[in-house]
Amino acid sequence: MSNTTIQLIRGDYKAFNLTFTQNGVPLDLTDYVLMFTAKESTADDDDEAVILKDVEVTTNPELGIVLLELEAEDTDIEPGTYVYDFQLVDGDGKPTTVMMGTLEIAADVTRRVIEGELS
């Protein structure tokens, strides 16, 4: 398990393309869920989290690859420092924390949104 600092700008999109292996072999993630939780403190209940994101592993789970996408709405939180973790939960409901650390949300400059596609 690694302890990593993630730095994001408030309101920005971020994708995490994660690959899980065991003894150098892709971990079969069939029936797994990847959970991402960010909170002000580890003592906070999950219902107090600033970001909660669960992803069912459905695309090529046998390759051990999962894509977690944080949308702009997910990261549109008060700038500051938070704690986070990624947990893999198997089909039997057994969680394993695979990464944790500090999430730093920086204030953005641009706060307006352009409707539709950018050209």
Helices and strands as residue ranges (DSSP letters): E 2-9, E 14-19, E 21-22, E 25-26, E 33-39, G 46-48, E 51-56, G 61-63, E 65-70, H 72-75, E 80-89, E 95-106
